[in-house]
Amino acid sequence: MKRLLAIIALGALVLFAAAAGYPVYLSPAPVIPTAVEELPTILVKGQTVRVAVADTEASRQQGLSGRAGLAADEGMLFVFPEDGKYAFWMKDMVFSIDILWLSGDGAVVYMAENVSPDTYPQNFQPLVSARYVLELPAGYAKEYNVVVGDLVRF
């Protein structure tokens, strides 16, 4: 009996030693960002505007829908693969915006100001082709005297 207990104890000791030396694999610790990701900026009438860029079909379709609002210096820049007469609507929007259509060189070619969510399902479409569309807080164009022909700097 003593011999059996000694063998069990020795076996337990061997298993314990093996387990202690076996590397333990834990899931990696989550990476916590140390700073908020900076948005790219553009210049509109000399004012710096931070923009979220919508350059995929999915991000262009989502747009600002579902967001609570925009800061005074914030917008969304829609980037299209080619010039076109891109129509926009206010589906699932809860705040008004100014919409600027821009040519490939950044010139404002068409504008729709203070577009309200109440206009849905109305489409807003330029009379001329544009490569980019910039959505800004409602009243931005009026406050900074943005007009057709002004250049937006990327």
N, CA and C atoms as an extended XYZ file, in Angstrom:
462
Properties=species:S:1:pos:R:3:atomname:S:1:resname:S:1:resid:I:1 pbc="F F F"
N         0.806       -1.176        0.000 N   MET     1
C         0.000        0.000        0.000 CA  MET     1
C         0.861        1.256        0.000 C   MET     1
N         1.942        1.229        0.820 N   LYS     2
C         2.848        2.364        0.846 CA  LYS     2
C         3.492        2.548       -0.520 C   LYS     2
N         3.786        1.422       -1.141 N   ARG     3
C         4.423        1.469       -2.460 CA  ARG     3
C         3.467        2.104       -3.472 C   ARG     3
N         2.190        1.760       -3.426 N   LEU     4
C         1.180        2.313       -4.330 CA  LEU     4
C         1.032        3.817       -4.106 C   LEU     4
N         0.997        4.232       -2.862 N   LEU     5
C         0.905        5.664       -2.560 CA  LEU     5
C         2.146        6.403       -3.047 C   LEU     5
N         3.308        5.796       -2.911 N   ALA     6
C         4.545        6.414       -3.382 CA  ALA     6
C         4.524        6.561       -4.896 C   ALA     6
N         4.015        5.548       -5.606 N   ILE     7
C         3.938        5.603       -7.069 CA  ILE     7
C         2.946        6.681       -7.498 C   ILE     7
N         1.813        6.766       -6.824 N   ILE     8
C         0.804        7.792       -7.142 CA  ILE     8
C         1.371        9.178       -6.880 C   ILE     8
N         2.056        9.340       -5.753 N   ALA     9
C         2.653       10.627       -5.411 CA  ALA     9
C         3.715       11.008       -6.427 C   ALA     9
N         4.547       10.010       -6.816 N   LEU    10
C         5.587       10.268       -7.814 CA  LEU    10
C         4.955       10.641       -9.149 C   LEU    10
N         3.894        9.929       -9.535 N   GLY    11
C         3.185       10.240      -10.785 CA  GLY    11
C         2.595       11.639      -10.758 C   GLY    11
N         2.005       11.990       -9.626 N   ALA    12
C         1.424       13.327       -9.478 CA  ALA    12
C         2.515       14.393       -9.575 C   ALA    12
N         3.664       14.100       -8.957 N   LEU    13
C         4.778       15.036       -9.001 CA  LEU    13
C         5.285       15.217      -10.426 C   LEU    13
N         5.396       14.126      -11.173 N   VAL    14
C         5.837       14.195      -12.576 CA  VAL    14
C         4.836       15.000      -13.402 C   VAL    14
N         3.543       14.725      -13.226 N   LEU    15
C         2.510       15.472      -13.957 CA  LEU    15
C         2.542       16.954      -13.603 C   LEU    15
N         2.724       17.266      -12.319 N   PHE    16
C         2.789       18.659      -11.891 CA  PHE    16
C         3.990       19.361      -12.517 C   PHE    16
N         5.143       18.680      -12.505 N   ALA    17
C         6.366       19.255      -13.085 CA  ALA    17
C         6.197       19.465      -14.579 C   ALA    17
N         5.562       18.509      -15.253 N   ALA    18
C         5.349       18.637      -16.698 CA  ALA    18
C         4.403       19.794      -17.002 C   ALA    18
N         3.361       19.899      -16.181 N   ALA    19
C         2.387       20.982      -16.399 CA  ALA    19
C         3.012       22.336      -16.129 C   ALA    19
N         3.871       22.420      -15.140 N   ALA    20
C         4.503       23.697      -14.803 CA  ALA    20
C         5.448       24.151      -15.903 C   ALA    20
N         6.070       23.196      -16.570 N   GLY    21
C         7.005       23.549      -17.634 CA  GLY    21
C         6.328       23.746      -18.977 C   GLY    21
N         5.083       23.379      -19.102 N   TYR    22
C         4.346       23.487      -20.364 CA  TYR    22
C         3.932       24.935      -20.581 C   TYR    22
N         4.234       25.495      -21.734 N   PRO    23
C         3.864       26.893      -21.947 CA  PRO    23
C         2.346       27.053      -21.981 C   PRO    23
N         1.896       28.081      -21.338 N   VAL    24
C         0.470       28.375      -21.286 CA  VAL    24
C         0.177       29.426      -22.349 C   VAL    24
N        -0.769       29.127      -23.231 N   TYR    25
C        -1.124       30.055      -24.301 CA  TYR    25
C        -2.423       30.761      -23.940 C   TYR    25
N        -2.312       32.025      -23.761 N   LEU    26
C        -3.489       32.839      -23.461 CA  LEU    26
C        -3.843       33.641      -24.696 C   LEU    26
N        -5.078       34.021      -24.788 N   SER    27
C        -5.446       34.899      -25.905 CA  SER    27
C        -4.733       36.228      -25.701 C   SER    27
N        -4.327       36.860      -26.797 N   PRO    28
C        -3.586       38.105      -26.656 CA  PRO    28
C        -4.445       39.179      -26.001 C   PRO    28
N        -3.785       40.028      -25.265 N   ALA    29
C        -4.492       41.131      -24.615 CA  ALA    29
C        -5.030       42.072      -25.692 C   ALA    29
N        -6.196       42.618      -25.483 N   PRO    30
C        -6.741       43.526      -26.498 CA  PRO    30
C        -5.871       44.768      -26.631 C   PRO    30
N        -5.781       45.253      -27.856 N   VAL    31
C        -5.008       46.463      -28.117 CA  VAL    31
C        -5.916       47.656      -27.849 C   VAL    31
N        -5.492       48.503      -26.975 N   ILE    32
C        -6.270       49.697      -26.642 CA  ILE    32
C        -5.584       50.882      -27.297 C   ILE    32
N        -6.284       51.578      -28.191 N   PRO    33
C        -5.644       52.705      -28.855 CA  PRO    33
C        -5.251       53.770      -27.844 C   PRO    33
N        -4.119       54.394      -28.106 N   THR    34
C        -3.637       55.415      -27.185 CA  THR    34
C        -4.114       56.802      -27.584 C   THR    34
N        -4.583       56.953      -28.816 N   ALA    35
C        -5.071       58.255      -29.258 CA  ALA    35
C        -6.207       58.038      -30.247 C   ALA    35
N        -7.075       59.007      -30.320 N   VAL    36
C        -8.172       58.945      -31.278 CA  VAL    36
C        -7.590       59.107      -32.677 C   VAL    36
N        -8.056       58.255      -33.603 N   GLU    37
C        -7.568       58.332      -34.974 CA  GLU    37
C        -7.942       59.686      -35.570 C   GLU    37
N        -6.990       60.331      -36.160 N   GLU    38
C        -7.216       61.637      -36.756 CA  GLU    38
C        -7.913       61.491      -38.102 C   GLU    38
N        -8.906       62.325      -38.338 N   LEU    39
C        -9.569       62.346      -39.630 CA  LEU    39
C        -8.751       63.192      -40.590 C   LEU    39
N        -8.781       62.851      -41.883 N   PRO    40
C        -8.114       63.714      -42.860 CA  PRO    40
C        -8.787       65.084      -42.873 C   PRO    40
N        -8.067       66.080      -43.340 N   THR    41
C        -8.644       67.424      -43.392 CA  THR    41
C        -8.603       67.968      -44.811 C   THR    41
N        -9.538       68.865      -45.082 N   ILE    42
C        -9.580       69.595      -46.342 CA  ILE    42
C        -9.790       71.070      -45.987 C   ILE    42
N        -9.619       71.946      -46.967 N   LEU    43
C        -9.853       73.376      -46.750 CA  LEU    43
C       -11.035       73.821      -47.587 C   LEU    43
N       -12.006       74.437      -46.916 N   VAL    44
C       -13.175       74.988      -47.588 CA  VAL    44
C       -13.238       76.465      -47.219 C   VAL    44
N       -13.023       77.330      -48.205 N   LYS    45
C       -13.007       78.781      -47.972 CA  LYS    45
C       -12.034       79.143      -46.854 C   LYS    45
N       -10.878       78.491      -46.849 N   GLY    46
C        -9.847       78.779      -45.868 CA  GLY    46
C       -10.077       78.150      -44.502 C   GLY    46
N       -11.186       77.438      -44.333 N   GLN    47
C       -11.508       76.798      -43.063 CA  GLN    47
C       -11.135       75.316      -43.125 C   GLN    47
N       -10.479       74.832      -42.094 N   THR    48
C       -10.127       73.415      -42.030 CA  THR    48
C       -11.353       72.607      -41.632 C   THR    48
N       -11.618       71.573      -42.417 N   VAL    49
C       -12.745       70.682      -42.147 CA  VAL    49
C       -12.207       69.256      -42.049 C   VAL    49
N       -12.510       68.588      -40.945 N   ARG    50
C       -12.150       67.183      -40.773 CA  ARG    50
C       -13.214       66.355      -41.498 C   ARG    50
N       -12.776       65.419      -42.326 N   VAL    51
C       -13.742       64.650      -43.109 CA  VAL    51
C       -13.579       63.150      -42.925 C   VAL    51
N       -14.714       62.496      -42.777 N   ALA    52
C       -14.754       61.047      -42.910 CA  ALA    52
C       -14.853       60.803      -44.409 C   ALA    52
N       -14.087       59.863      -44.907 N   VAL    53
C       -14.052       59.604      -46.350 CA  VAL    53
C       -14.883       58.367      -46.660 C   VAL    53
N       -15.833       58.543      -47.591 N   ALA    54
C       -16.665       57.435      -48.064 CA  ALA    54
C       -16.211       57.116      -49.480 C   ALA    54
N       -15.359       56.097      -49.614 N   ASP    55
C       -14.778       55.797      -50.924 CA  ASP    55
C       -15.043       54.368      -51.387 C   ASP    55
N       -15.956       53.690      -50.704 N   THR    56
C       -16.392       52.365      -51.152 CA  THR    56
C       -17.903       52.425      -51.367 C   THR    56
N       -18.426       51.471      -52.111 N   GLU    57
C       -19.877       51.441      -52.346 CA  GLU    57
C       -20.635       51.386      -51.021 C   GLU    57
N       -20.173       50.540      -50.110 N   ALA    58
C       -20.852       50.388      -48.819 CA  ALA    58
C       -20.793       51.676      -47.990 C   ALA    58
N       -19.631       52.301      -47.933 N   SER    59
C       -19.518       53.523      -47.124 CA  SER    59
C       -20.273       54.690      -47.758 C   SER    59
N       -20.315       54.735      -49.082 N   ARG    60
C       -21.109       55.788      -49.745 CA  ARG    60
C       -22.594       55.582      -49.500 C   ARG    60
N       -23.031       54.322      -49.513 N   GLN    61
C       -24.443       54.037      -49.273 CA  GLN    61
C       -24.829       54.386      -47.835 C   GLN    61
N       -23.962       54.092      -46.877 N   GLN    62
C       -24.230       54.398      -45.465 CA  GLN    62
C       -24.204       55.904      -45.224 C   GLN    62
N       -23.184       56.575      -45.750 N   GLY    63
C       -23.074       58.017      -45.573 CA  GLY    63
C       -23.193       58.435      -44.124 C   GLY    63
N       -23.954       59.487      -43.882 N   LEU    64
C       -24.154       59.996      -42.530 CA  LEU    64
C       -25.397       59.407      -41.866 C   LEU    64
N       -26.063       58.492      -42.539 N   SER    65
C       -27.272       57.875      -41.969 CA  SER    65
C       -26.952       57.248      -40.624 C   SER    65
N       -27.827       57.481      -39.680 N   GLY    66
C       -27.648       56.896      -38.361 CA  GLY    66
C       -26.792       57.722      -37.417 C   GLY    66
N       -26.134       58.744      -37.914 N   ARG    67
C       -25.324       59.599      -37.029 CA  ARG    67
C       -26.199       60.659      -36.382 C   ARG    67
N       -25.789       61.113      -35.214 N   ALA    68
C       -26.561       62.108      -34.470 CA  ALA    68
C       -26.332       63.525      -34.985 C   ALA    68
N       -25.196       63.771      -35.628 N   GLY    69
C       -24.895       65.114      -36.106 CA  GLY    69
C       -23.449       65.245      -36.542 C   GLY    69
N       -23.083       66.453      -36.900 N   LEU    70
C       -21.714       66.789      -37.298 CA  LEU    70
C       -21.230       67.945      -36.435 C   LEU    70
N       -19.961       67.923      -36.082 N   ALA    71
C       -19.356       69.076      -35.426 CA  ALA    71
C       -19.251       70.211      -36.449 C   ALA    71
N       -19.070       71.420      -35.987 N   ALA    72
C       -19.020       72.586      -36.878 CA  ALA    72
C       -17.886       72.487      -37.894 C   ALA    72
N       -16.812       71.754      -37.557 N   ASP    73
C       -15.652       71.636      -38.451 CA  ASP    73
C       -15.536       70.232      -39.032 C   ASP    73
N       -16.663       69.560      -39.194 N   GLU    74
C       -16.641       68.164      -39.627 CA  GLU    74
C       -17.558       67.967      -40.831 C   GLU    74
N       -17.186       67.021      -41.686 N   GLY    75
C       -18.017       66.688      -42.833 CA  GLY    75
C       -17.745       65.274      -43.297 C   GLY    75
N       -18.385       64.936      -44.395 N   MET    76
C       -18.133       63.635      -45.025 CA  MET    76
C       -17.859       63.887      -46.491 C   MET    76
N       -16.752       63.318      -46.982 N   LEU    77
C       -16.351       63.453      -48.377 CA  LEU    77
C       -16.602       62.134      -49.090 C   LEU    77
N       -17.472       62.177      -50.089 N   PHE    78
C       -17.784       61.006      -50.902 CA  PHE    78
C       -16.883       61.035      -52.127 C   PHE    78
N       -16.154       59.981      -52.343 N   VAL    79
C       -15.219       59.883      -53.457 CA  VAL    79
C       -15.762       58.839      -54.436 C   VAL    79
N       -15.941       59.252      -55.683 N   PHE    80
C       -16.464       58.355      -56.707 CA  PHE    80
C       -15.369       58.012      -57.709 C   PHE    80
N       -15.459       56.841      -58.342 N   PRO    81
C       -14.409       56.407      -59.267 CA  PRO    81
C       -14.377       57.197      -60.569 C   PRO    81
N       -15.482       57.860      -60.905 N   GLU    82
C       -15.525       58.654      -62.138 CA  GLU    82
C       -16.543       59.769      -61.969 C   GLU    82
N       -16.455       60.765      -62.851 N   ASP    83
C       -17.402       61.872      -62.809 CA  ASP    83
C       -18.806       61.372      -63.112 C   ASP    83
N       -19.794       61.984      -62.473 N   GLY    84
C       -21.186       61.608      -62.713 CA  GLY    84
C       -22.122       62.580      -62.015 C   GLY    84
N       -23.403       62.453      -62.307 N   LYS    85
C       -24.434       63.286      -61.669 CA  LYS    85
C       -25.039       62.478      -60.514 C   LYS    85
N       -24.297       62.402      -59.424 N   TYR    86
C       -24.649       61.561      -58.292 CA  TYR    86
C       -25.759       62.204      -57.457 C   TYR    86
N       -26.849       61.449      -57.258 N   ALA    87
C       -27.995       61.922      -56.491 CA  ALA    87
C       -27.870       61.503      -55.027 C   ALA    87
N       -28.329       62.371      -54.144 N   PHE    88
C       -28.306       62.107      -52.706 CA  PHE    88
C       -29.700       62.318      -52.142 C   PHE    88
N       -30.012       61.584      -51.065 N   TRP    89
C       -31.271       61.757      -50.362 CA  TRP    89
C       -30.991       61.727      -48.874 C   TRP    89
N       -32.019       61.971      -48.091 N   MET    90
C       -31.846       62.107      -46.644 CA  MET    90
C       -32.389       60.900      -45.872 C   MET    90
N       -32.284       59.720      -46.459 N   LYS    91
C       -32.775       58.511      -45.807 CA  LYS    91
C       -32.058       58.283      -44.477 C   LYS    91
N       -32.836       58.037      -43.434 N   ASP    92
C       -32.332       57.753      -42.085 CA  ASP    92
C       -31.483       58.873      -41.491 C   ASP    92
N       -31.660       60.091      -41.992 N   MET    93
C       -30.935       61.242      -41.440 CA  MET    93
C       -31.782       61.907      -40.353 C   MET    93
N       -31.107       62.480      -39.357 N   VAL    94
C       -31.815       63.153      -38.262 CA  VAL    94
C       -31.379       64.614      -38.100 C   VAL    94
N       -30.573       65.105      -39.032 N   PHE    95
C       -30.131       66.493      -38.968 CA  PHE    95
C       -29.961       67.023      -40.394 C   PHE    95
N       -30.040       68.338      -40.535 N   SER    96
C       -29.918       68.976      -41.848 CA  SER    96
C       -28.452       69.160      -42.223 C   SER    96
N       -28.194       69.220      -43.521 N   ILE    97
C       -26.824       69.378      -44.027 CA  ILE    97
C       -26.806       70.280      -45.257 C   ILE    97
N       -25.625       70.766      -45.570 N   ASP    98
C       -25.337       71.390      -46.860 CA  ASP    98
C       -24.629       70.326      -47.701 C   ASP    98
N       -24.971       70.244      -48.972 N   ILE    99
C       -24.342       69.272      -49.867 CA  ILE    99
C       -23.661       70.035      -50.991 C   ILE    99
N       -22.363       69.796      -51.179 N   LEU   100
C       -21.591       70.438      -52.241 CA  LEU   100
C       -21.073       69.360      -53.186 C   LEU   100
N       -21.316       69.528      -54.480 N   TRP   101
C       -20.767       68.635      -55.494 CA  TRP   101
C       -19.516       69.303      -56.034 C   TRP   101
N       -18.433       68.524      -56.135 N   LEU   102
C       -17.125       69.062      -56.518 CA  LEU   102
C       -16.607       68.369      -57.772 C   LEU   102
N       -15.950       69.132      -58.616 N   SER   103
C       -15.308       68.559      -59.806 CA  SER   103
C       -14.047       67.815      -59.397 C   SER   103
N       -13.417       67.173      -60.347 N   GLY   104
C       -12.183       66.433      -60.086 CA  GLY   104
C       -11.067       67.297      -59.527 C   GLY   104
N       -11.082       68.583      -59.846 N   ASP   105
C       -10.041       69.484      -59.318 CA  ASP   105
C       -10.484       70.204      -58.049 C   ASP   105
N       -11.660       69.842      -57.504 N   GLY   106
C       -12.108       70.409      -56.236 CA  GLY   106
C       -12.984       71.641      -56.343 C   GLY   106
N       -13.348       72.046      -57.547 N   ALA   107
C       -14.208       73.226      -57.701 CA  ALA   107
C       -15.652       72.865      -57.358 C   ALA   107
N       -16.315       73.731      -56.623 N   VAL   108
C       -17.732       73.534      -56.320 CA  VAL   108
C       -18.515       73.755      -57.612 C   VAL   108
N       -19.258       72.726      -58.053 N   VAL   109
C       -20.007       72.829      -59.304 CA  VAL   109
C       -21.516       72.894      -59.080 C   VAL   109
N       -21.951       72.547      -57.859 N   TYR   110
C       -23.383       72.572      -57.562 CA  TYR   110
C       -23.544       72.506      -56.053 C   TYR   110
N       -24.638       73.080      -55.537 N   MET   111
C       -24.865       73.087      -54.090 CA  MET   111
C       -26.337       72.882      -53.774 C   MET   111
N       -26.596       72.227      -52.660 N   ALA   112
C       -27.934       72.153      -52.076 CA  ALA   112
C       -27.749       72.514      -50.604 C   ALA   112
N       -28.341       73.617      -50.185 N   GLU   113
C       -28.120       74.116      -48.833 CA  GLU   113
C       -29.273       73.783      -47.898 C   GLU   113
N       -28.901       73.566      -46.636 N   ASN   114
C       -29.860       73.349      -45.562 CA  ASN   114
C       -30.897       72.281      -45.916 C   ASN   114
N       -30.411       71.141      -46.392 N   VAL   115
C       -31.286       70.041      -46.786 CA  VAL   115
C       -31.748       69.308      -45.527 C   VAL   115
N       -33.040       69.245      -45.343 N   SER   116
C       -33.637       68.698      -44.137 CA  SER   116
C       -33.980       67.212      -44.292 C   SER   116
N       -33.949       66.464      -43.179 N   PRO   117
C       -34.391       65.063      -43.223 CA  PRO   117
C       -35.841       64.935      -43.707 C   PRO   117
N       -36.637       65.987      -43.503 N   ASP   118
C       -38.047       65.973      -43.924 CA  ASP   118
C       -38.205       65.896      -45.441 C   ASP   118
N       -37.134       66.134      -46.181 N   THR   119
C       -37.227       66.084      -47.648 CA  THR   119
C       -37.234       64.662      -48.190 C   THR   119
N       -36.887       63.670      -47.359 N   TYR   120
C       -36.865       62.280      -47.823 CA  TYR   120
C       -38.264       61.888      -48.289 C   TYR   120
N       -38.416       61.288      -49.439 N   PRO   121
C       -37.469       60.593      -50.314 CA  PRO   121
C       -36.990       61.413      -51.517 C   PRO   121
N       -37.109       62.723      -51.451 N   GLN   122
C       -36.650       63.570      -52.562 CA  GLN   122
C       -35.154       63.360      -52.806 C   GLN   122
N       -34.761       63.334      -54.089 N   ASN   123
C       -33.350       63.245      -54.475 CA  ASN   123
C       -32.811       64.632      -54.763 C   ASN   123
N       -31.549       64.843      -54.430 N   PHE   124
C       -30.843       66.077      -54.761 CA  PHE   124
C       -29.721       65.686      -55.714 C   PHE   124
N       -29.742       66.269      -56.904 N   GLN   125
C       -28.817       65.856      -57.956 CA  GLN   125
C       -28.303       67.098      -58.677 C   GLN   125
N       -27.020       67.121      -58.990 N   PRO   126
C       -26.465       68.290      -59.669 CA  PRO   126
C       -26.880       68.340      -61.136 C   PRO   126
N       -26.762       69.530      -61.712 N   LEU   127
C       -27.047       69.713      -63.133 CA  LEU   127
C       -25.842       69.347      -63.987 C   LEU   127
N       -24.662       69.286      -63.351 N   VAL   128
C       -23.417       68.963      -64.051 CA  VAL   128
C       -22.725       67.803      -63.327 C   VAL   128
N       -21.811       67.157      -64.004 N   SER   129
C       -21.086       66.025      -63.414 CA  SER   129
C       -20.121       66.478      -62.327 C   SER   129
N       -19.921       65.601      -61.362 N   ALA   130
C       -19.003       65.860      -60.257 CA  ALA   130
C       -18.245       64.573      -59.937 C   ALA   130
N       -17.080       64.710      -59.332 N   ARG   131
C       -16.286       63.556      -58.902 CA  ARG   131
C       -16.437       63.309      -57.401 C   ARG   131
N       -16.650       64.388      -56.653 N   TYR   132
C       -16.745       64.302      -55.198 CA  TYR   132
C       -18.033       64.975      -54.730 C   TYR   132
N       -18.493       64.545      -53.560 N   VAL   133
C       -19.608       65.219      -52.894 CA  VAL   133
C       -19.184       65.429      -51.450 C   VAL   133
N       -19.399       66.643      -50.964 N   LEU   134
C       -19.022       66.996      -49.599 CA  LEU   134
C       -20.276       67.372      -48.824 C   LEU   134
N       -20.511       66.648      -47.731 N   GLU   135
C       -21.627       66.984      -46.848 CA  GLU   135
C       -21.070       67.703      -45.630 C   GLU   135
N       -21.708       68.839      -45.313 N   LEU   136
C       -21.272       69.711      -44.225 CA  LEU   136
C       -22.463       70.037      -43.332 C   LEU   136
N       -22.206       70.549      -42.125 N   PRO   137
C       -23.329       70.953      -41.275 CA  PRO   137
C       -24.186       72.008      -41.986 C   PRO   137
N       -25.480       71.947      -41.772 N   ALA   138
C       -26.386       72.927      -42.385 CA  ALA   138
C       -25.960       74.342      -41.992 C   ALA   138
N       -25.942       75.219      -42.963 N   GLY   139
C       -25.567       76.605      -42.721 CA  GLY   139
C       -24.106       76.910      -42.968 C   GLY   139
N       -23.295       75.884      -43.179 N   TYR   140
C       -21.859       76.089      -43.390 CA  TYR   140
C       -21.620       76.961      -44.623 C   TYR   140
N       -22.269       76.625      -45.730 N   ALA   141
C       -22.052       77.367      -46.984 CA  ALA   141
C       -22.414       78.839      -46.813 C   ALA   141
N       -23.505       79.102      -46.130 N   LYS   142
C       -23.926       80.493      -45.910 CA  LYS   142
C       -22.952       81.211      -44.981 C   LYS   142
N       -22.581       80.555      -43.877 N   GLU   143
C       -21.683       81.177      -42.894 CA  GLU   143
C       -20.339       81.571      -43.498 C   GLU   143
N       -19.807       80.734      -44.399 N   TYR   144
C       -18.487       80.998      -44.969 CA  TYR   144
C       -18.554       81.474      -46.425 C   TYR   144
N       -19.738       81.856      -46.872 N   ASN   145
C       -19.940       82.399      -48.220 CA  ASN   145
C       -19.409       81.480      -49.322 C   ASN   145
N       -19.678       80.192      -49.195 N   VAL   146
C       -19.264       79.231      -50.213 CA  VAL   146
C       -20.214       79.376      -51.400 C   VAL   146
N       -19.642       79.486      -52.600 N   VAL   147
C       -20.441       79.620      -53.817 CA  VAL   147
C       -19.876       78.699      -54.898 C   VAL   147
N       -20.707       78.446      -55.906 N   VAL   148
C       -20.254       77.659      -57.051 CA  VAL   148
C       -19.036       78.342      -57.644 C   VAL   148
N       -17.999       77.558      -57.923 N   GLY   149
C       -16.738       78.079      -58.452 CA  GLY   149
C       -15.627       78.088      -57.419 C   GLY   149
N       -15.967       78.113      -56.132 N   ASP   150
C       -14.941       78.079      -55.084 CA  ASP   150
C       -14.186       76.753      -55.159 C   ASP   150
N       -12.921       76.778      -54.757 N   LEU   151
C       -12.099       75.576      -54.748 CA  LEU   151
C       -11.994       74.997      -53.339 C   LEU   151
N       -12.180       73.706      -53.254 N   VAL   152
C       -11.956       72.964      -52.008 CA  VAL   152
C       -10.596       72.302      -52.167 C   VAL   152
N        -9.723       72.503      -51.184 N   ARG   153
C        -8.356       71.967      -51.242 CA  ARG   153
C        -8.273       70.656      -50.461 C   ARG   153
N        -7.753       69.633      -51.140 N   PHE   154
C        -7.591       68.314      -50.512 CA  PHE   154
C        -6.192       68.176      -49.955 C   PHE   154
